[in-house]
Structure formats: C-alpha cells, structure tokens
C-alpha cells in the first residue's frame, strides 16, 4: 500500500462499495464498480484488495467467478455520488 489510510477511512470505503453493490441489485463484476475503480486509482490495487478481503472475511460479500455478490441487506445509493465521495476521502485522507 503506497499510502497509509486510517481504519475509519477503510470502513467508510467498504460501506460505499456495499451501497453501490446494493444499487446494482446485489451482484456485479468488479470492473463495473465505480467505487472499487476509484480506490484502485487513488489508493492502489493492494488497498482495494485489502478492503474486499475485509468484506469477504466479514461475510458481507462473496466472490463467485468474476462477480461480487452482496450477502447482507444494505441501503443502496447512486454510484456516481459514491465514487465522488470515495475520491474525496482518498485524496484528502479524511
């Protein structure tokens, strides 16, 4: 990980991923998740994988082939808004 982010930022980014997955019906390919792509761009691929592994370890998502599947109920939100929020968090480190 090129930059250290607090556990609070990691938790907030994880929640944004869950909300985008809920918006997309609970199942999507990783390459189509805007928040995930933003984390890769601004935080690095290692950091994005770390967040996904934390979600998987917490049984909040499961990975089936090339798809990520939401295993819990989460309130959905617009991916464009979520992507913007994730980018601001990663840039500012807040």
C-alpha positions in Angstrom: 0.0 0.0 0.0 1.6 3.2 -1.1 -0.1 5.4 1.5 -1.5 4.5 4.9 -5.2 5.2 5.4 -6.9 5.1 8.8 -9.2 2.2 9.6 -12.1 4.7 9.7 -11.4 5.6 6.0 -11.2 1.9 5.1 -14.5 1.2 6.8 -16.2 4.1 5.1 -14.9 3.0 1.7 -16.1 -0.6 2.4 -19.5 0.8 3.1 -19.5 2.7 -0.2 -18.7 -0.5 -2.0 -21.6 -2.2 -0.3 -24.0 0.6 -1.1 -23.0 0.5 -4.7 -23.5 -3.2 -4.9 -26.9 -2.8 -3.4 -27.8 -0.2 -6.0 -26.7 -2.7 -8.7 -29.0 -5.4 -7.4 -26.6 -7.1 -5.1 -24.4 -8.6 -7.8 -21.8 -7.0 -10.2 -18.5 -7.5 -11.8 -15.7 -5.7 -10.0 -14.6 -3.8 -13.1 -18.1 -2.1 -13.2 -18.0 -0.9 -9.6 -17.1 2.8 -9.7 -16.0 3.0 -6.0 -13.7 0.0 -6.5 -12.1 1.5 -9.6 -11.6 4.8 -7.7 -9.9 3.0 -4.8 -7.6 1.3 -7.3 -6.8 4.6 -9.0 -6.2 6.7 -5.8 -5.2 4.1 -3.2 -3.7 1.4 -5.2 -4.7 -2.2 -6.1 -3.3 -3.6 -2.9 -5.5 -1.3 -0.8 -8.6 -2.2 -2.9 -7.9 -5.9 -2.5 -7.4 -5.4 1.3 -10.9 -3.8 1.6 -12.5 -6.5 -0.5 -10.8 -9.2 1.7 -12.1 -7.5 4.8 -15.7 -7.5 3.4 -15.3 -11.2 2.4 -13.9 -12.1 5.9 -16.8 -10.4 7.5 -19.3 -12.4 5.3 -20.7 -9.2 3.8 -19.8 -10.2 0.3 -18.8 -13.4 -1.5 -17.0 -13.7 -4.8 -18.5 -16.0 -7.4 -16.4 -16.4 -10.6 -16.0 -12.8 -11.8 -18.9 -11.4 -9.8 -19.1 -9.9 -6.3 -22.3 -10.8 -4.5 -23.8 -8.9 -1.6 -24.8 -11.2 1.2 -26.5 -8.7 3.5 -29.1 -6.0 3.2 -27.7 -2.5 2.7 -29.4 0.8 1.7 -28.4 1.5 -2.0 -27.1 4.8 -3.3 -26.2 6.4 -6.6 -22.7 5.1 -7.8 -21.7 8.5 -9.2 -22.2 10.1 -5.8 -20.5 7.3 -4.1 -17.5 7.4 -6.4 -17.1 11.2 -5.8 -17.2 10.6 -2.0 -14.6 7.9 -2.2 -12.3 10.0 -4.3 -12.5 12.9 -1.9 -11.8 10.6 1.1 -8.7 9.1 -0.6 -7.3 12.4 -1.8 -7.8 14.3 1.5 -7.2 11.3 3.7 -10.2 12.1 5.9 
